[in-house]
Amino acid sequence: MQAFEIAQKHFDAAMGDARNMSVDPDAVARQFLSLVVRKYLETRPVNDVQSELRFVAENCDPDTDYIFMRP
């Protein structure tokens, strides 16, 4: 099992739990993000974590084409 598959399995389970318990799925997603940041900070400097988050934020639009992408 690859890292993505492990993460996807647990994320899907958490979203299912949120739905079943009438908890806002955005709130659960924010908690996942908070946990990821906390984990990163165990081994990475703050500026590296900020850079990682900035990269994700700046590249999260699925409709954006990038120069390095080919049709």
HTML snippet that shows the backbone in 3Dmol.js (N, CA, C, O; Angstrom):
<script src="https://3Dmol.org/build/3Dmol-min.js"></script>
<div id="view" style="width:600px;height:400px;position:relative"></div>
<script>
const pdb = `
ATOM      1  N   MET A   1       0.851  -1.182   0.000  1.00  0.00           N
ATOM      2  CA  MET A   1       0.000   0.000   0.000  1.00  0.00           C
ATOM      3  C   MET A   1       0.896   1.244   0.000  1.00  0.00           C
ATOM      4  O   MET A   1       1.858   1.334   0.762  1.00  0.00           O
ATOM      5  N   GLN A   2       0.561   2.184  -0.858  1.00  0.00           N
ATOM      6  CA  GLN A   2       1.322   3.424  -0.977  1.00  0.00           C
ATOM      7  C   GLN A   2       0.820   4.459   0.028  1.00  0.00           C
ATOM      8  O   GLN A   2      -0.283   4.341   0.562  1.00  0.00           O
ATOM      9  N   ALA A   3       1.652   5.478   0.276  1.00  0.00           N
ATOM     10  CA  ALA A   3       1.318   6.532   1.240  1.00  0.00           C
ATOM     11  C   ALA A   3      -0.041   7.175   0.925  1.00  0.00           C
ATOM     12  O   ALA A   3      -0.850   7.404   1.825  1.00  0.00           O
ATOM     13  N   PHE A   4      -0.279   7.462  -0.360  1.00  0.00           N
ATOM     14  CA  PHE A   4      -1.555   8.086  -0.730  1.00  0.00           C
ATOM     15  C   PHE A   4      -2.728   7.193  -0.354  1.00  0.00           C
ATOM     16  O   PHE A   4      -3.730   7.674   0.175  1.00  0.00           O
ATOM     17  N   GLU A   5      -2.614   5.908  -0.622  1.00  0.00           N
ATOM     18  CA  GLU A   5      -3.708   4.976  -0.326  1.00  0.00           C
ATOM     19  C   GLU A   5      -3.986   4.900   1.172  1.00  0.00           C
ATOM     20  O   GLU A   5      -5.142   4.828   1.587  1.00  0.00           O
ATOM     21  N   ILE A   6      -2.938   4.916   1.976  1.00  0.00           N
ATOM     22  CA  ILE A   6      -3.111   4.901   3.436  1.00  0.00           C
ATOM     23  C   ILE A   6      -3.841   6.166   3.878  1.00  0.00           C
ATOM     24  O   ILE A   6      -4.817   6.102   4.625  1.00  0.00           O
ATOM     25  N   ALA A   7      -3.360   7.310   3.408  1.00  0.00           N
ATOM     26  CA  ALA A   7      -3.975   8.576   3.786  1.00  0.00           C
ATOM     27  C   ALA A   7      -5.426   8.656   3.305  1.00  0.00           C
ATOM     28  O   ALA A   7      -6.305   9.098   4.045  1.00  0.00           O
ATOM     29  N   GLN A   8      -5.669   8.229   2.067  1.00  0.00           N
ATOM     30  CA  GLN A   8      -7.023   8.275   1.512  1.00  0.00           C
ATOM     31  C   GLN A   8      -7.986   7.413   2.320  1.00  0.00           C
ATOM     32  O   GLN A   8      -9.116   7.819   2.591  1.00  0.00           O
ATOM     33  N   LYS A   9      -7.535   6.229   2.700  1.00  0.00           N
ATOM     34  CA  LYS A   9      -8.380   5.319   3.483  1.00  0.00           C
ATOM     35  C   LYS A   9      -8.822   5.969   4.791  1.00  0.00           C
ATOM     36  O   LYS A   9      -9.996   5.910   5.157  1.00  0.00           O
ATOM     37  N   HIS A  10      -7.877   6.586   5.489  1.00  0.00           N
ATOM     38  CA  HIS A  10      -8.196   7.186   6.783  1.00  0.00           C
ATOM     39  C   HIS A  10      -9.003   8.473   6.634  1.00  0.00           C
ATOM     40  O   HIS A  10      -9.873   8.767   7.453  1.00  0.00           O
ATOM     41  N   PHE A  11      -8.711   9.226   5.597  1.00  0.00           N
ATOM     42  CA  PHE A  11      -9.479  10.444   5.350  1.00  0.00           C
ATOM     43  C   PHE A  11     -10.926  10.105   5.004  1.00  0.00           C
ATOM     44  O   PHE A  11     -11.853  10.732   5.516  1.00  0.00           O
ATOM     45  N   ASP A  12     -11.117   9.115   4.137  1.00  0.00           N
ATOM     46  CA  ASP A  12     -12.474   8.682   3.783  1.00  0.00           C
ATOM     47  C   ASP A  12     -13.230   8.197   5.017  1.00  0.00           C
ATOM     48  O   ASP A  12     -14.414   8.493   5.178  1.00  0.00           O
ATOM     49  N   ALA A  13     -12.555   7.459   5.878  1.00  0.00           N
ATOM     50  CA  ALA A  13     -13.192   6.971   7.107  1.00  0.00           C
ATOM     51  C   ALA A  13     -13.594   8.146   8.001  1.00  0.00           C
ATOM     52  O   ALA A  13     -14.681   8.146   8.580  1.00  0.00           O
ATOM     53  N   ALA A  14     -12.720   9.140   8.111  1.00  0.00           N
ATOM     54  CA  ALA A  14     -13.033  10.308   8.943  1.00  0.00           C
ATOM     55  C   ALA A  14     -14.208  11.090   8.364  1.00  0.00           C
ATOM     56  O   ALA A  14     -15.062  11.567   9.110  1.00  0.00           O
ATOM     57  N   MET A  15     -14.257  11.225   7.038  1.00  0.00           N
ATOM     58  CA  MET A  15     -15.385  11.927   6.411  1.00  0.00           C
ATOM     59  C   MET A  15     -16.682  11.141   6.617  1.00  0.00           C
ATOM     60  O   MET A  15     -17.744  11.732   6.812  1.00  0.00           O
ATOM     61  N   GLY A  16     -16.595   9.827   6.573  1.00  0.00           N
ATOM     62  CA  GLY A  16     -17.765   8.993   6.851  1.00  0.00           C
ATOM     63  C   GLY A  16     -18.224   9.152   8.291  1.00  0.00           C
ATOM     64  O   GLY A  16     -19.421   9.263   8.559  1.00  0.00           O
ATOM     65  N   ASP A  17     -17.270   9.161   9.217  1.00  0.00           N
ATOM     66  CA  ASP A  17     -17.607   9.385  10.629  1.00  0.00           C
ATOM     67  C   ASP A  17     -18.255  10.751  10.813  1.00  0.00           C
ATOM     68  O   ASP A  17     -19.243  10.879  11.537  1.00  0.00           O
ATOM     69  N   ALA A  18     -17.705  11.766  10.165  1.00  0.00           N
ATOM     70  CA  ALA A  18     -18.271  13.116  10.275  1.00  0.00           C
ATOM     71  C   ALA A  18     -19.719  13.128   9.784  1.00  0.00           C
ATOM     72  O   ALA A  18     -20.600  13.697  10.429  1.00  0.00           O
ATOM     73  N   ARG A  19     -19.949  12.501   8.647  1.00  0.00           N
ATOM     74  CA  ARG A  19     -21.306  12.448   8.091  1.00  0.00           C
ATOM     75  C   ARG A  19     -22.243  11.713   9.055  1.00  0.00           C
ATOM     76  O   ARG A  19     -23.346  12.185   9.331  1.00  0.00           O
ATOM     77  N   ASN A  20     -21.806  10.565   9.564  1.00  0.00           N
ATOM     78  CA  ASN A  20     -22.652   9.757  10.453  1.00  0.00           C
ATOM     79  C   ASN A  20     -22.931  10.428  11.789  1.00  0.00           C
ATOM     80  O   ASN A  20     -23.956  10.164  12.418  1.00  0.00           O
ATOM     81  N   MET A  21     -22.015  11.300  12.224  1.00  0.00           N
ATOM     82  CA  MET A  21     -22.169  11.957  13.521  1.00  0.00           C
ATOM     83  C   MET A  21     -22.616  13.412  13.380  1.00  0.00           C
ATOM     84  O   MET A  21     -22.615  14.167  14.353  1.00  0.00           O
ATOM     85  N   SER A  22     -22.996  13.796  12.164  1.00  0.00           N
ATOM     86  CA  SER A  22     -23.440  15.165  11.872  1.00  0.00           C
ATOM     87  C   SER A  22     -22.412  16.209  12.306  1.00  0.00           C
ATOM     88  O   SER A  22     -22.760  17.231  12.897  1.00  0.00           O
ATOM     89  N   VAL A  23     -21.153  15.938  12.004  1.00  0.00           N
ATOM     90  CA  VAL A  23     -20.067  16.880  12.273  1.00  0.00           C
ATOM     91  C   VAL A  23     -19.674  17.502  10.941  1.00  0.00           C
ATOM     92  O   VAL A  23     -19.601  16.811   9.925  1.00  0.00           O
ATOM     93  N   ASP A  24     -19.424  18.796  10.946  1.00  0.00           N
ATOM     94  CA  ASP A  24     -19.043  19.521   9.737  1.00  0.00           C
ATOM     95  C   ASP A  24     -17.778  18.912   9.135  1.00  0.00           C
ATOM     96  O   ASP A  24     -16.731  18.904   9.783  1.00  0.00           O
ATOM     97  N   PRO A  25     -17.860  18.400   7.899  1.00  0.00           N
ATOM     98  CA  PRO A  25     -16.681  17.798   7.281  1.00  0.00           C
ATOM     99  C   PRO A  25     -15.527  18.783   7.106  1.00  0.00           C
ATOM    100  O   PRO A  25     -14.365  18.378   7.149  1.00  0.00           O
ATOM    101  N   ASP A  26     -15.825  20.077   6.909  1.00  0.00           N
ATOM    102  CA  ASP A  26     -14.755  21.070   6.822  1.00  0.00           C
ATOM    103  C   ASP A  26     -13.996  21.176   8.142  1.00  0.00           C
ATOM    104  O   ASP A  26     -12.779  21.360   8.150  1.00  0.00           O
ATOM    105  N   ALA A  27     -14.713  21.060   9.251  1.00  0.00           N
ATOM    106  CA  ALA A  27     -14.056  21.110  10.557  1.00  0.00           C
ATOM    107  C   ALA A  27     -13.117  19.922  10.728  1.00  0.00           C
ATOM    108  O   ALA A  27     -12.023  20.066  11.275  1.00  0.00           O
ATOM    109  N   VAL A  28     -13.536  18.764  10.268  1.00  0.00           N
ATOM    110  CA  VAL A  28     -12.687  17.571  10.352  1.00  0.00           C
ATOM    111  C   VAL A  28     -11.471  17.744   9.446  1.00  0.00           C
ATOM    112  O   VAL A  28     -10.355  17.409   9.842  1.00  0.00           O
ATOM    113  N   ALA A  29     -11.671  18.257   8.250  1.00  0.00           N
ATOM    114  CA  ALA A  29     -10.557  18.489   7.329  1.00  0.00           C
ATOM    115  C   ALA A  29      -9.559  19.478   7.923  1.00  0.00           C
ATOM    116  O   ALA A  29      -8.349  19.293   7.798  1.00  0.00           O
ATOM    117  N   ARG A  30     -10.071  20.539   8.577  1.00  0.00           N
ATOM    118  CA  ARG A  30      -9.175  21.500   9.225  1.00  0.00           C
ATOM    119  C   ARG A  30      -8.354  20.830  10.314  1.00  0.00           C
ATOM    120  O   ARG A  30      -7.182  21.156  10.499  1.00  0.00           O
ATOM    121  N   GLN A  31      -8.964  19.893  11.037  1.00  0.00           N
ATOM    122  CA  GLN A  31      -8.228  19.181  12.080  1.00  0.00           C
ATOM    123  C   GLN A  31      -7.147  18.288  11.474  1.00  0.00           C
ATOM    124  O   GLN A  31      -6.066  18.151  12.046  1.00  0.00           O
ATOM    125  N   PHE A  32      -7.431  17.681  10.324  1.00  0.00           N
ATOM    126  CA  PHE A  32      -6.404  16.903   9.621  1.00  0.00           C
ATOM    127  C   PHE A  32      -5.235  17.814   9.254  1.00  0.00           C
ATOM    128  O   PHE A  32      -4.074  17.461   9.461  1.00  0.00           O
ATOM    129  N   LEU A  33      -5.549  18.987   8.708  1.00  0.00           N
ATOM    130  CA  LEU A  33      -4.506  19.930   8.335  1.00  0.00           C
ATOM    131  C   LEU A  33      -3.678  20.338   9.550  1.00  0.00           C
ATOM    132  O   LEU A  33      -2.453  20.420   9.472  1.00  0.00           O
ATOM    133  N   SER A  34      -4.340  20.591  10.657  1.00  0.00           N
ATOM    134  CA  SER A  34      -3.648  20.942  11.893  1.00  0.00           C
ATOM    135  C   SER A  34      -2.729  19.816  12.356  1.00  0.00           C
ATOM    136  O   SER A  34      -1.606  20.066  12.795  1.00  0.00           O
ATOM    137  N   LEU A  35      -3.202  18.589  12.258  1.00  0.00           N
ATOM    138  CA  LEU A  35      -2.377  17.435  12.638  1.00  0.00           C
ATOM    139  C   LEU A  35      -1.169  17.280  11.723  1.00  0.00           C
ATOM    140  O   LEU A  35      -0.078  16.939  12.180  1.00  0.00           O
ATOM    141  N   VAL A  36      -1.363  17.529  10.440  1.00  0.00           N
ATOM    142  CA  VAL A  36      -0.254  17.447   9.484  1.00  0.00           C
ATOM    143  C   VAL A  36       0.803  18.495   9.826  1.00  0.00           C
ATOM    144  O   VAL A  36       1.996  18.191   9.861  1.00  0.00           O
ATOM    145  N   VAL A  37       0.366  19.721  10.075  1.00  0.00           N
ATOM    146  CA  VAL A  37       1.313  20.781  10.424  1.00  0.00           C
ATOM    147  C   VAL A  37       2.067  20.413  11.695  1.00  0.00           C
ATOM    148  O   VAL A  37       3.286  20.573  11.759  1.00  0.00           O
ATOM    149  N   ARG A  38       1.367  19.929  12.691  1.00  0.00           N
ATOM    150  CA  ARG A  38       2.019  19.544  13.951  1.00  0.00           C
ATOM    151  C   ARG A  38       3.060  18.448  13.704  1.00  0.00           C
ATOM    152  O   ARG A  38       4.152  18.491  14.270  1.00  0.00           O
ATOM    153  N   LYS A  39       2.723  17.472  12.862  1.00  0.00           N
ATOM    154  CA  LYS A  39       3.654  16.390  12.545  1.00  0.00           C
ATOM    155  C   LYS A  39       4.874  16.934  11.809  1.00  0.00           C
ATOM    156  O   LYS A  39       6.006  16.588  12.146  1.00  0.00           O
ATOM    157  N   TYR A  40       4.652  17.780  10.807  1.00  0.00           N
ATOM    158  CA  TYR A  40       5.765  18.390  10.080  1.00  0.00           C
ATOM    159  C   TYR A  40       6.710  19.120  11.039  1.00  0.00           C
ATOM    160  O   TYR A  40       7.930  19.001  10.925  1.00  0.00           O
ATOM    161  N   LEU A  41       6.141  19.876  11.983  1.00  0.00           N
ATOM    162  CA  LEU A  41       6.959  20.683  12.887  1.00  0.00           C
ATOM    163  C   LEU A  41       7.817  19.841  13.832  1.00  0.00           C
ATOM    164  O   LEU A  41       8.739  20.362  14.459  1.00  0.00           O
ATOM    165  N   GLU A  42       7.522  18.553  13.938  1.00  0.00           N
ATOM    166  CA  GLU A  42       8.365  17.674  14.758  1.00  0.00           C
ATOM    167  C   GLU A  42       9.752  17.501  14.152  1.00  0.00           C
ATOM    168  O   GLU A  42      10.721  17.264  14.874  1.00  0.00           O
ATOM    169  N   THR A  43       9.852  17.618  12.829  1.00  0.00           N
ATOM    170  CA  THR A  43      11.125  17.321  12.172  1.00  0.00           C
ATOM    171  C   THR A  43      11.577  18.393  11.184  1.00  0.00           C
ATOM    172  O   THR A  43      12.667  18.290  10.621  1.00  0.00           O
ATOM    173  N   ARG A  44      10.763  19.412  10.968  1.00  0.00           N
ATOM    174  CA  ARG A  44      11.093  20.425   9.970  1.00  0.00           C
ATOM    175  C   ARG A  44      11.008  21.807  10.581  1.00  0.00           C
ATOM    176  O   ARG A  44      10.195  22.038  11.476  1.00  0.00           O
ATOM    177  N   PRO A  45      11.837  22.736  10.113  1.00  0.00           N
ATOM    178  CA  PRO A  45      11.762  24.115  10.627  1.00  0.00           C
ATOM    179  C   PRO A  45      10.486  24.809  10.149  1.00  0.00           C
ATOM    180  O   PRO A  45       9.903  24.433   9.132  1.00  0.00           O
ATOM    181  N   VAL A  46      10.072  25.809  10.889  1.00  0.00           N
ATOM    182  CA  VAL A  46       8.830  26.532  10.597  1.00  0.00           C
ATOM    183  C   VAL A  46       8.815  27.063   9.163  1.00  0.00           C
ATOM    184  O   VAL A  46       7.811  26.926   8.464  1.00  0.00           O
ATOM    185  N   ASN A  47       9.924  27.668   8.721  1.00  0.00           N
ATOM    186  CA  ASN A  47       9.919  28.247   7.374  1.00  0.00           C
ATOM    187  C   ASN A  47       9.752  27.176   6.296  1.00  0.00           C
ATOM    188  O   ASN A  47       9.189  27.457   5.238  1.00  0.00           O
ATOM    189  N   ASP A  48      10.228  25.965   6.543  1.00  0.00           N
ATOM    190  CA  ASP A  48      10.043  24.868   5.589  1.00  0.00           C
ATOM    191  C   ASP A  48       8.574  24.447   5.538  1.00  0.00           C
ATOM    192  O   ASP A  48       8.033  24.204   4.459  1.00  0.00           O
ATOM    193  N   VAL A  49       7.934  24.361   6.697  1.00  0.00           N
ATOM    194  CA  VAL A  49       6.511  24.002   6.760  1.00  0.00           C
ATOM    195  C   VAL A  49       5.682  25.089   6.070  1.00  0.00           C
ATOM    196  O   VAL A  49       4.759  24.783   5.316  1.00  0.00           O
ATOM    197  N   GLN A  50       6.009  26.341   6.326  1.00  0.00           N
ATOM    198  CA  GLN A  50       5.291  27.437   5.675  1.00  0.00           C
ATOM    199  C   GLN A  50       5.451  27.371   4.155  1.00  0.00           C
ATOM    200  O   GLN A  50       4.495  27.590   3.411  1.00  0.00           O
ATOM    201  N   SER A  51       6.654  27.070   3.711  1.00  0.00           N
ATOM    202  CA  SER A  51       6.907  26.949   2.275  1.00  0.00           C
ATOM    203  C   SER A  51       6.086  25.814   1.672  1.00  0.00           C
ATOM    204  O   SER A  51       5.518  25.965   0.590  1.00  0.00           O
ATOM    205  N   GLU A  52       6.023  24.692   2.355  1.00  0.00           N
ATOM    206  CA  GLU A  52       5.237  23.543   1.892  1.00  0.00           C
ATOM    207  C   GLU A  52       3.763  23.917   1.765  1.00  0.00           C
ATOM    208  O   GLU A  52       3.125  23.606   0.759  1.00  0.00           O
ATOM    209  N   LEU A  53       3.225  24.582   2.785  1.00  0.00           N
ATOM    210  CA  LEU A  53       1.817  24.983   2.769  1.00  0.00           C
ATOM    211  C   LEU A  53       1.553  26.032   1.697  1.00  0.00           C
ATOM    212  O   LEU A  53       0.517  25.994   1.032  1.00  0.00           O
ATOM    213  N   ARG A  54       2.474  26.959   1.525  1.00  0.00           N
ATOM    214  CA  ARG A  54       2.339  27.982   0.504  1.00  0.00           C
ATOM    215  C   ARG A  54       2.307  27.343  -0.891  1.00  0.00           C
ATOM    216  O   ARG A  54       1.492  27.725  -1.731  1.00  0.00           O
ATOM    217  N   PHE A  55       3.186  26.381  -1.132  1.00  0.00           N
ATOM    218  CA  PHE A  55       3.213  25.690  -2.418  1.00  0.00           C
ATOM    219  C   PHE A  55       1.873  25.005  -2.701  1.00  0.00           C
ATOM    220  O   PHE A  55       1.336  25.101  -3.804  1.00  0.00           O
ATOM    221  N   VAL A  56       1.347  24.320  -1.695  1.00  0.00           N
ATOM    222  CA  VAL A  56       0.062  23.633  -1.863  1.00  0.00           C
ATOM    223  C   VAL A  56      -1.046  24.651  -2.135  1.00  0.00           C
ATOM    224  O   VAL A  56      -1.872  24.449  -3.025  1.00  0.00           O
ATOM    225  N   ALA A  57      -1.063  25.741  -1.370  1.00  0.00           N
ATOM    226  CA  ALA A  57      -2.099  26.761  -1.538  1.00  0.00           C
ATOM    227  C   ALA A  57      -2.032  27.410  -2.914  1.00  0.00           C
ATOM    228  O   ALA A  57      -3.065  27.666  -3.534  1.00  0.00           O
ATOM    229  N   GLU A  58      -0.815  27.676  -3.394  1.00  0.00           N
ATOM    230  CA  GLU A  58      -0.651  28.346  -4.677  1.00  0.00           C
ATOM    231  C   GLU A  58      -0.906  27.419  -5.866  1.00  0.00           C
ATOM    232  O   GLU A  58      -1.062  27.888  -6.993  1.00  0.00           O
ATOM    233  N   ASN A  59      -0.948  26.118  -5.624  1.00  0.00           N
ATOM    234  CA  ASN A  59      -1.110  25.156  -6.720  1.00  0.00           C
ATOM    235  C   ASN A  59      -2.324  24.247  -6.535  1.00  0.00           C
ATOM    236  O   ASN A  59      -2.323  23.111  -7.008  1.00  0.00           O
ATOM    237  N   CYS A  60      -3.347  24.732  -5.860  1.00  0.00           N
ATOM    238  CA  CYS A  60      -4.495  23.866  -5.580  1.00  0.00           C
ATOM    239  C   CYS A  60      -5.642  24.015  -6.582  1.00  0.00           C
ATOM    240  O   CYS A  60      -6.630  23.286  -6.492  1.00  0.00           O
ATOM    241  N   ASP A  61      -5.530  24.941  -7.530  1.00  0.00           N
ATOM    242  CA  ASP A  61      -6.591  25.121  -8.518  1.00  0.00           C
ATOM    243  C   ASP A  61      -6.496  24.034  -9.586  1.00  0.00           C
ATOM    244  O   ASP A  61      -5.552  24.029 -10.376  1.00  0.00           O
ATOM    245  N   PRO A  62      -7.469  23.105  -9.618  1.00  0.00           N
ATOM    246  CA  PRO A  62      -7.391  22.008 -10.582  1.00  0.00           C
ATOM    247  C   PRO A  62      -7.560  22.458 -12.037  1.00  0.00           C
ATOM    248  O   PRO A  62      -7.267  21.693 -12.956  1.00  0.00           O
ATOM    249  N   ASP A  63      -8.030  23.694 -12.254  1.00  0.00           N
ATOM    250  CA  ASP A  63      -8.240  24.188 -13.615  1.00  0.00           C
ATOM    251  C   ASP A  63      -7.056  24.973 -14.160  1.00  0.00           C
ATOM    252  O   ASP A  63      -7.102  25.457 -15.291  1.00  0.00           O
ATOM    253  N   THR A  64      -5.999  25.105 -13.369  1.00  0.00           N
ATOM    254  CA  THR A  64      -4.832  25.856 -13.801  1.00  0.00           C
ATOM    255  C   THR A  64      -3.900  24.973 -14.614  1.00  0.00           C
ATOM    256  O   THR A  64      -3.553  23.867 -14.200  1.00  0.00           O
ATOM    257  N   ASP A  65      -3.504  25.469 -15.763  1.00  0.00           N
ATOM    258  CA  ASP A  65      -2.506  24.783 -16.585  1.00  0.00           C
ATOM    259  C   ASP A  65      -1.139  25.353 -16.237  1.00  0.00           C
ATOM    260  O   ASP A  65      -0.995  26.555 -16.016  1.00  0.00           O
ATOM    261  N   TYR A  66      -0.158  24.501 -16.191  1.00  0.00           N
ATOM    262  CA  TYR A  66       1.208  24.910 -15.890  1.00  0.00           C
ATOM    263  C   TYR A  66       2.077  24.719 -17.123  1.00  0.00           C
ATOM    264  O   TYR A  66       1.828  23.833 -17.941  1.00  0.00           O
ATOM    265  N   ILE A  67       3.080  25.542 -17.245  1.00  0.00           N
ATOM    266  CA  ILE A  67       3.958  25.506 -18.412  1.00  0.00           C
ATOM    267  C   ILE A  67       4.547  24.127 -18.628  1.00  0.00           C
ATOM    268  O   ILE A  67       4.694  23.693 -19.770  1.00  0.00           O
ATOM    269  N   PHE A  68       4.889  23.431 -17.558  1.00  0.00           N
ATOM    270  CA  PHE A  68       5.533  22.135 -17.694  1.00  0.00           C
ATOM    271  C   PHE A  68       4.559  21.013 -18.088  1.00  0.00           C
ATOM    272  O   PHE A  68       4.984  19.891 -18.362  1.00  0.00           O
ATOM    273  N   MET A  69       3.249  21.319 -18.114  1.00  0.00           N
ATOM    274  CA  MET A  69       2.253  20.297 -18.483  1.00  0.00           C
ATOM    275  C   MET A  69       2.124  20.236 -19.997  1.00  0.00           C
ATOM    276  O   MET A  69       2.156  21.258 -20.683  1.00  0.00           O
ATOM    277  N   ARG A  70       1.980  19.046 -20.492  1.00  0.00           N
ATOM    278  CA  ARG A  70       1.767  18.875 -21.929  1.00  0.00           C
ATOM    279  C   ARG A  70       0.364  18.340 -22.175  1.00  0.00           C
ATOM    280  O   ARG A  70      -0.172  17.593 -21.357  1.00  0.00           O
ATOM    281  N   PRO A  71      -0.237  18.726 -23.319  1.00  0.00           N
ATOM    282  CA  PRO A  71      -1.601  18.241 -23.614  1.00  0.00           C
ATOM    283  C   PRO A  71      -1.651  16.754 -23.877  1.00  0.00           C
ATOM    284  O   PRO A  71      -2.724  16.209 -24.137  1.00  0.00           O
TER     285      PRO A  71
END
`;
const viewer = $3Dmol.createViewer("view");
viewer.addModel(pdb, "pdb");
viewer.setStyle({}, {cartoon: {color: "spectrum"}});
viewer.zoomTo();
viewer.render();
</script>
